[in-house]
């Protein structure tokens, strides 16, 4: 099983590679390494924010998975906090080995420790395998997500 830990600066190129290595990411991510300044700035912002966790799955020093977990305070539901999971990726060669489950188990436990009332995520409609995985984990498609692209 992988070691699930917070990402370090020297993990950034591996994370960007994972984000770019799928049909959607290949169209929107910059594959040139070392990671571009925009990734560096985003990494700094994430790691300096106490409500943001960038996690990696590490096997023998190799990053084989990642996700971003954001804690969101809210007024609805009597001031309930939520955990938002985004940017989930598992290396193609490592899928089906429990790495995604290990990452989610870790993230959900972080949400419990933060006393979040729920964990939520969005997933692209073109990812049926991901949808099935989330259903197996107990997630329910209870809402319709929408996005407004600004750039």
C-alpha positions as CSV (number, residue, x, y, z in Angstrom):
1,X,0.0,0.0,0.0
2,X,1.2,3.5,-0.7
3,X,2.2,6.1,1.9
4,X,-0.4,8.9,1.8
5,X,1.2,12.2,2.7
6,X,1.1,15.9,2.1
7,X,2.9,16.9,-1.1
8,X,6.4,18.5,-0.9
9,X,7.8,21.0,-3.4
10,X,9.9,18.3,-5.1
11,X,6.7,16.3,-5.8
12,X,5.3,19.1,-8.0
13,X,6.6,17.8,-11.4
14,X,5.2,14.4,-10.7
15,X,1.8,15.9,-9.8
16,X,1.7,18.0,-12.9
17,X,2.7,14.9,-15.0
18,X,-0.3,13.0,-13.4
19,X,-2.7,15.8,-14.1
20,X,-1.6,16.0,-17.7
21,X,-1.7,12.2,-18.3
22,X,-5.3,11.7,-19.2
23,X,-7.6,12.7,-22.0
24,X,-8.9,15.9,-20.3
25,X,-5.6,16.9,-18.7
26,X,-3.7,16.4,-21.9
27,X,-5.7,19.3,-23.4
28,X,-5.4,21.8,-20.5
29,X,-2.2,21.1,-18.6
30,X,1.4,22.2,-19.5
31,X,3.5,19.1,-19.8
32,X,6.8,20.9,-20.0
33,X,9.0,20.2,-16.9
34,X,10.1,21.6,-14.6
35,X,6.6,22.8,-13.8
36,X,5.7,26.3,-15.1
37,X,5.6,29.3,-12.8
38,X,1.8,29.1,-12.6
39,X,2.0,25.7,-11.0
40,X,4.7,26.9,-8.6
41,X,2.6,29.8,-7.5
42,X,-0.5,27.6,-7.1
43,X,1.5,25.1,-5.1
44,X,2.7,27.9,-2.7
45,X,-0.8,29.1,-2.3
46,X,-2.2,25.7,-1.5
47,X,0.5,24.8,0.9
48,X,0.3,28.1,2.8
49,X,-3.5,27.8,3.3
50,X,-4.5,25.8,6.4
51,X,-7.8,24.8,4.6
52,X,-6.0,23.2,1.7
53,X,-4.2,19.9,1.5
54,X,-2.4,18.6,-1.6
55,X,-1.9,14.9,-1.0
56,X,0.2,12.3,-2.8
57,X,0.3,8.5,-2.8
58,X,3.9,7.5,-2.6
59,X,5.3,4.1,-3.3
60,X,9.0,3.8,-2.6
61,X,9.6,7.5,-3.3
62,X,7.6,7.5,-6.5
63,X,4.4,9.7,-6.6
64,X,1.7,7.4,-8.1
65,X,-1.4,9.4,-7.2
66,X,-2.7,12.7,-6.0
67,X,-5.7,14.7,-4.9
68,X,-6.5,18.1,-3.5
69,X,-8.7,18.4,-0.4
70,X,-10.2,21.8,0.5
71,X,-12.1,22.5,3.8
72,X,-15.0,24.9,3.2
73,X,-16.7,26.6,6.1
74,X,-20.4,27.4,5.5
75,X,-23.4,28.9,7.1
76,X,-25.9,26.5,5.8
77,X,-26.6,23.3,7.7
78,X,-26.0,25.2,11.0
79,X,-22.5,26.3,10.1
80,X,-21.3,22.9,8.7
81,X,-17.9,22.5,7.2
82,X,-17.5,20.5,4.0
83,X,-14.5,18.7,2.5
84,X,-14.1,19.2,-1.3
85,X,-12.0,16.7,-3.2
86,X,-10.6,17.7,-6.6
87,X,-7.8,16.8,-9.0
88,X,-7.8,13.1,-8.3
89,X,-5.3,11.2,-10.4
90,X,-3.7,7.8,-10.3
91,X,-0.8,6.8,-12.6
92,X,-2.2,4.6,-15.4
93,X,0.1,1.8,-14.6
94,X,-1.0,1.7,-11.0
95,X,-4.8,1.8,-11.4
96,X,-6.8,-1.0,-9.9
97,X,-4.4,-1.6,-7.0
98,X,-6.2,0.2,-4.2
99,X,-4.3,3.5,-4.5
100,X,-7.4,5.6,-5.2
101,X,-9.2,4.0,-2.2
102,X,-6.2,4.7,0.0
103,X,-6.2,8.4,-1.0
104,X,-9.9,8.7,-0.4
105,X,-9.7,6.9,3.0
106,X,-7.0,9.4,4.0
107,X,-9.0,12.4,2.7
108,X,-12.2,11.3,4.4
109,X,-10.4,10.7,7.7
110,X,-8.9,14.3,7.4
111,X,-12.5,15.5,7.0
112,X,-13.7,13.6,10.0
113,X,-10.8,15.1,12.1
114,X,-11.9,18.6,10.9
115,X,-15.4,17.7,11.9
116,X,-16.8,18.2,8.4
117,X,-20.4,17.3,8.0
118,X,-19.9,15.9,4.5
119,X,-17.4,15.2,1.8
120,X,-18.2,16.3,-1.8
121,X,-16.5,16.2,-5.2
122,X,-17.2,17.1,-8.8
123,X,-16.4,14.8,-11.6
124,X,-16.4,15.3,-15.3
125,X,-19.4,13.7,-17.1
126,X,-17.0,11.9,-19.5
127,X,-15.4,9.8,-16.8
128,X,-17.7,6.8,-16.2
129,X,-15.0,4.7,-14.6
130,X,-14.4,7.5,-12.0
131,X,-18.1,7.7,-11.4
132,X,-18.4,4.0,-10.7
133,X,-15.4,4.2,-8.3
134,X,-17.0,7.1,-6.4
135,X,-20.3,5.2,-6.1
136,X,-18.5,2.2,-4.7
137,X,-16.9,4.5,-2.0
138,X,-20.5,5.6,-1.0
139,X,-20.7,8.9,-2.8
140,X,-24.2,9.8,-4.2
141,X,-24.9,11.9,-7.3
142,X,-27.3,14.1,-5.3
143,X,-26.7,17.4,-7.1
144,X,-26.0,18.7,-10.6
145,X,-22.8,20.6,-10.8
146,X,-22.3,23.6,-13.0
147,X,-19.2,25.7,-13.9
148,X,-18.7,29.0,-15.6
149,X,-15.3,29.2,-17.4
150,X,-13.5,32.5,-17.0
151,X,-10.4,31.7,-18.9
